[in-house]
Every structure is written in C-alpha cells, then in structure tokens.
Amino acid sequence: MATLLLTHGAFQGGWVWQKTALLLRARGHAVHAPTLSGCGYLARTVRPEDDLNGSIQDMTNYLDMEDLKDVVIVGHSFSGLICGALMMQCPARIRQAIFVDAAIPQSNRSFVEIAGEQFSQMLQMHRLENDLVRPWPAKVFGVAEPEATWFEARLRPFPYRAFHTPFPGVFDPAKTPTSHIACLQTMSPFIREMAEKARAFSWPTYELDSGHCPMITCPEQLVEIMDAILQSGATNT
C-alpha cells in the first residue's frame, strides 16, 4: 500500500480531499492532506506577500516533520507547481507523482505565464485591494449543487503574488514517475491543454468525465483511477 501526500489548489484547503482520503484509507493507503499556510482553517494567517515558494516550503517542511519517505505526491490545479518543485527538491522522498487536472510546471515560469492572457484577465477581475484574489464561483471549479454551497463556504482568498512567482529553477518531467488525470469537463482552456503536455512527456494519462474538482463531485471514480495508477507502479517511458 502507498503513502500519499494530497496537495490542494488555490483558495481551498486540506478539507477538499475529505471524501477522497476516506476512500483511499479504506483501501489500505496512508493518506496525508495538509493545508497550506493562509488557506482553509489557517486563513487568518494569509498575507499578501505569501507566494509559491512559501507553499513549497510548507510541503517540504511537512515531509520532514512527518518523516515521510517513498511518498506518492498528488497535485491538483495550482498545486501542480508545488508537486513539481517537490519532485525537483526532494527526489529521495518521492516515489511517484499524480497530477489531477493540475498545471504542469515550466522552468522559471509563473502560473500566470503558463496559463496565458485569458487567465491573467480573470485574475485581475478577482483581485482585491489588499492584493489577495477572491475565489472563483463554484461552477468554475465544476462543482454544482448539492455540493456547491458547502464548497463555496470553505473557499478563501488566495495571494495574488503566488500566481506570479516563477517556478524555482528547472523542471525535469522525467525526474519522477508521473501520471496525469485529465477532467474532461474542465472549463479552463489551459488546464485542458495540460493533457497534451503530459502525453508529450510520455506520462501515463487518464481521463475522468468530471469538472475540475473530482475529489468533490466524483471521488469514487477518482480513487478508482488513482488506485489503478498505484497498482501499476506507473513509470515514464
């Protein structure tokens, strides 16, 4: 059985993985779903100066403090950049990576640079005076009722600077065996493009007929795919 580190996307918290974590644990896996600084129940600590590097440090600290080894890291959306950094910085601790509808890093480029002009405009529309970004509506995440009310009530503003922080250094897609799960109903064009990038890297790719947050809307199907990946011991070829 595997040890998994589930990393959440922008505006969210470890809470987003509740259903998925329960299902994975029922299959015998050890599951960790930490919350990044300034997110979820730590929202009162958020600061405009927080950036991608701080989130990466949160996760490297978590690996160290929990003494985790041979870990499968799982990244969703924004946290694809966090997982990519862990792949580069902590290779001795990481066995495998799974990107769930996640941004694939590019060397020395920020999330905004990867996402393009359409995302940049959306970011500006949601930018607050304190240099935080208010969350998008639940429908943008692909979450509808009955889950939408519960989901939106837990979203919190996220630092604008985090989207503009360059990925720290070189990203090598062959550094760690990695798989990609694409959500076919995702609204974001650039996130949909990540599946083609994953195939170009020869990452095993899977498709899920869901919106951007399958851990909320169809956790059973997500876990089926994740467990298949874990059982296969996927390798980049």
For each residue, the residues with C-beta under 8 A, 3 or more apart:
1: 27 28 29 30
2: 29 30 72 95 96 230
3: 29 30 31 32 68 69 70 71 72
4: 24 29 30 31 32 71 72 73 74
5: 32 34 59 62 63 68 71 72 73 74
6: 14 17 20 21 31 32 33 74 76
7: 34 36 59 73 74 75 76 79 82 83
8: 12 13 14 16 17 33 35 36 39 40 76 79
9: 12 16 76 77 78 79 102
10: 77 78 133 158 162 163
11: 39 133 135 136 155 156 157 158
12: 8 9 15 16 39 40 154 155
13: 8 16 35 36 39 40 41 42 43 154 156
14: 6 8 17 33 34 35 40
15: 12 18 35 40 41 154
16: 8 9 12 13 76 154 213 215 216
17: 6 8 14 20 21 31 33 215
18: 15 21 22 33
19: 22 23 215 216 219
20: 6 17 23 24 215 219 222 223 226
21: 6 17 18 24 25 31 33
22: 18 19 25 26
23: 19 20 26 27 219 220 223
24: 4 20 21 27 29 31 223 226 227
25: 21 22 28 29 30 31
26: 22 23
27: 1 23 24 223 227
28: 1 25
29: 1 2 3 4 24 25 230
30: 1 2 3 4 25
31: 3 4 6 17 21 24 25
32: 3 4 5 6 62 66 68
33: 6 8 14 17 18 21
34: 5 7 14 58 59 62
35: 8 13 14 15 39 40 41 42
36: 7 8 13 39 40 42 55 58 59
37: 42 45 46 50 54 55 58
38: 42 43 45 46 47 50 156 158 159
39: 8 11 12 13 35 36 42 43 46 156 158
40: 8 12 13 14 15 35 36 43 154 156
41: 13 15 35
42: 13 35 36 37 38 39 45 46
43: 13 38 39 40 46 156 157
44:
45: 37 38 42
46: 37 38 39 42 43 50 132 156 157 158 159
47: 38 50 159
48: 130 131 132 159 160 161
49: 159 161
50: 37 38 46 47 54 55 159 161 162
51: 54 55 159 161 162 164 165
52: 55 56 81 82 85 110 111 162 165 166 167 168
53: 56 57 165 168
54: 37 50 51 57 58 162
55: 36 37 50 51 52 58 59 79 82 162
56: 52 53 59 60 82 85 86 89 168
57: 53 54 60 61
58: 34 36 37 54 55 61 62
59: 5 7 34 36 55 56 62 63 82 86
60: 56 57 63 64 86 89 90
61: 57 58 64 65
62: 5 32 34 58 59 65 66 68
63: 5 59 60 66 68 71 86 90 93
64: 60 61 67
65: 61 62
66: 32 62 63
67: 64
68: 3 5 32 62 63 71 93
69: 3 92 93
70: 3 93 95
71: 3 4 5 63 68 93 94 95
72: 2 3 4 5 94 95 96 97 98 230
73: 4 5 7 83 86 87 94 96 97 98
74: 4 5 6 7 83 97 98 99 100 226
75: 7 79 80 81 82 83 84 97 98 99 100 102
76: 6 7 8 9 16 79 80 100 101 102 213 215
77: 9 10 80 100 101 102 103 191 212
78: 9 10 81 82 102 103 111 162 163
79: 7 8 9 55 75 76 82 83 102
80: 75 76 77 83 84 99 102 103 104 105 194
81: 52 75 78 84 85 103 105 111 167
82: 7 52 55 56 59 75 78 79 85 86
83: 7 73 74 75 79 80 86 87 97 99 102
84: 75 80 81 87 88 104 105 167 171
85: 52 56 81 82 88 89 105 167 168
86: 56 59 60 63 73 82 83 89 90 93 94 97
87: 73 83 84 90 91 94 97 171 172 175 176 178
88: 84 85 91 168 169 170 171 172 175
89: 56 60 85 86 168
90: 60 63 86 87 93 94
91: 87 88 94 175 176
92: 69
93: 63 68 69 70 71 86 90
94: 71 72 73 86 87 90 91 97 176
95: 2 70 71 72 176 177
96: 2 72 73 176 177 178 179 229 230 233 234
97: 72 73 74 75 83 86 87 94 176 177 178 179
98: 72 73 74 75 178 179 180 181 226 229
99: 74 75 80 83 102 104 178 179 180 181 194 198 203
100: 74 75 76 77 181 183 214 215 222
101: 76 77 181 182 183 186 191 194 212 214
102: 9 75 76 77 78 79 80 83 99 180 191 194
103: 77 78 80 81 111 114 115 190 191 194
104: 80 84 99 114 173 180 194 197 198 201
105: 80 81 84 85 109 114 167 171
106: 109 113 114 167 171
107: 167 169 170 171
108: 166 167 169 170
109: 105 106 113 114 166 167
110: 52 113 114 163 164 165 166 167
111: 52 78 81 103 114 115 162 163 164 165
112: 115 119 120 123 163 164
113: 106 109 110 166
114: 103 104 105 106 109 110 111 190
115: 103 111 112 118 119 120 188 190
116: 119 120 190
117: 120 121
118: 115 121 122 189 190
119: 112 115 116 122 123 188 190
120: 112 115 116 117 123 124
121: 117 118 124 125
122: 118 119 125 126 136
123: 112 119 120 126 127 133 160 163
124: 120 121 127
125: 121 122
126: 122 123 133 134 135 136
127: 123 124 131 132 133 160
128: 131 132 133 134 157
129:
130: 48
131: 48 127 128 159 160 161
132: 46 48 127 128 157 158 159 160
133: 10 11 123 126 127 128 157 158 159 160 163
134: 126 128 157
135: 11 126 152 155 156 157 158
136: 11 122 126 140 141
137: 140 141 152
138: 141 143 144 147 148 151 152
139: 142 143 144 148 187
140: 136 137 187 188 212
141: 136 137 138 151 211 212 213 216
142: 139 183 185 186 187 210 211 212 213 217
143: 138 139 147 148 151 152 211 213 216 217
144: 138 139 147 148 217
145: 148 149
146: 149 150
147: 138 143 144 150 151 216 217
148: 138 139 143 144 145 151 152
149: 145 146 152 153
150: 146 147 153 154
151: 138 141 143 147 148 154 155 213 216
152: 135 137 138 143 148 149 155
153: 149 150
154: 12 13 15 16 40 150 151
155: 11 12 135 151 152
156: 11 13 38 39 40 43 46 135
157: 11 43 46 128 132 133 134 135
158: 10 11 38 39 46 132 133 135 162
159: 38 46 47 48 49 50 51 131 132 133 162 163
160: 48 123 127 131 132 133 163 164
161: 48 49 50 51 131 164 165
162: 10 50 51 52 54 55 78 111 158 159 165
163: 10 78 110 111 112 123 133 159 160
164: 51 110 111 112 160 161
165: 51 52 53 110 111 161 162
166: 52 108 109 110 113
167: 52 81 84 85 105 106 107 108 109 110 171
168: 52 53 56 85 88 89
169: 88 107 108
170: 88 107 108
171: 84 87 88 105 106 107 167
172: 87 88 175
173: 104 178 201 203 236
174: 201 236
175: 87 88 91 172
176: 87 91 94 95 96 97
177: 95 96 97 233 234 235 236
178: 87 96 97 98 99 173 198 201 203 234 236
179: 96 97 98 99 203 204 205 206 229 234
180: 98 99 102 104 194 195 198 203 204 205 206
181: 98 99 100 101 205 206 207 208 214 222 225 226
182: 101 186 192 194 195 198 205 206 207 208
183: 100 101 142 186 191 208 210 211 212 214
184: 207 208 209 210
185: 142 209 210 211 212
186: 101 142 182 183 191 192 211 212
187: 139 140 142 211 212
188: 115 119 140 191 192 212
189: 118 192 193
190: 103 114 115 116 118 119 193 194
191: 77 101 102 103 183 186 188 194 212
192: 182 186 188 189 195
193: 189 190 196 197
194: 80 99 101 102 103 104 180 182 190 191 197 198
195: 180 182 192 198 199 205 207
196: 193 199 200
197: 104 193 194 200 201
198: 99 104 178 180 182 194 195 201 203 205
199: 195 196 202 203 205
200: 196 197
201: 104 173 174 178 197 198 236
202: 199 236 237
203: 99 173 178 179 180 198 199 236
204: 179 180 229 232 234 236
205: 179 180 181 182 195 198 199
206: 179 180 181 182 225 228 229
207: 181 182 184 195
208: 181 182 183 184 214 218 221 222 225
209: 184 185 221
210: 142 183 184 185 213 214 217 218 221 222
211: 141 142 143 183 185 186 187 214 217
212: 77 101 140 141 142 183 185 186 187 188 191
213: 16 76 141 142 143 151 210 216 217
214: 100 101 181 183 208 210 211 217 218 219 221 222
215: 16 17 19 20 76 100 219 222
216: 16 19 141 143 147 151 213 219
217: 142 143 144 147 210 211 213 214
218: 208 210 214 221 222
219: 19 20 23 214 215 216 222 223
220: 23 223 224
221: 208 209 210 214 218 224 225
222: 20 100 181 208 210 214 215 218 219 225 226
223: 20 23 24 27 219 220 226 227
224: 220 221 227 228
225: 181 206 208 221 222 228 229
226: 20 24 74 98 181 222 223 229 230
227: 24 27 223 224 230 231
228: 206 224 225 231 232
229: 96 98 179 204 206 225 226 232 234
230: 2 29 72 96 226 227 233
231: 227 228
232: 204 228 229
233: 96 177 230
234: 96 177 178 179 204 229
235: 177
236: 173 174 177 178 201 202 203 204
237: 202
